[in-house]
């Protein structure tokens, strides 16, 4: 598409936007007299600030920020921890360690946090369990999660439940794992738990049940919106690949 055509389309779109949103009509002249420069000025001065405050805009801004500076959150967490060694700053840094698969460092911080009034904090205990799982300490992972539920019986965390089921698989506690995955299949958001359940059934030569679960993943994806399919693309594709085998 020629540049002047694209410029004209942008101008028309912005002029319509100016009129519909009741912006100062001076912007119409700016956009018309300074084609691309005027449109850019209107976008960054009028549209972008408004967009950045919306839920979608905030997510987009954060996503762009991670692309431009992927280590920003980690650096911020490290700096805050260095300045003030509090439970809040320690746990934030530990969470950043988890995202970088630095499980030993995360474990050390979580263990340090789990003392005093925070000794049975469920979020900290879950973070410790993630660290132990990453270090392949599966028996310890199960112990931490068992203690978490014992000390916090009303705590709800679907990811912690999934981690528990995965841990049972690693410990070869198959019957218990099947029970947990069956429950997760009913309420876990997205297809990951269902996919992992299907893979466990495959190892037990229950191919028909596994195939039915994989088909359900694809059917749910077909009936869901674009956002769902984009968010869970990894697990949907894994299900497709398994069904092709």
C-alpha angles and dihedrals in degrees: 000000000000114000094238091055092050090047091052092050091051091048093051092046092051094045089053089049091050092052096043094048095044096241122167106288090225085080089066090061092045092052093044098045097041103036107191098010092050092048091050091049091050092049096050096040100040113015105033098054089051093045093049090059094055122090092247091045093051091052092047092048092050091048092050090047091055091051093049096041110012094175097050096103091046093049092047091050091048093049093047091049091049092051097043122013099208130147090251094052092041093051092048091052090046090053090052090050088056092055088055094046090245091143100161091054091046092049092052092053095044091050089050091052095048096081137099114358089356097053093110100030104146097213092051091047090051090051090052090049090053089051093050092048090051088053089051092244092141099163090052090047091056091047092053092048092047089052090047092058093041092053096037107033094168095050113121121196120148092195091054089051091051091048089052092052092048089049091054089054091053090049089049092238088144102168092050091046092052090052093051094046091048089057093044091051088063100054114008111119111240130009103283097097092045091050092050089047090054091050091052090050090051091057087055092051091248091135098156093055091045092050091050090055092048090050089051090055091055093044092051089049091050092052095044130083129264092262091058093049092048094047094049098033093124095058095039090054091047089054091050091051093050092051091052092058 
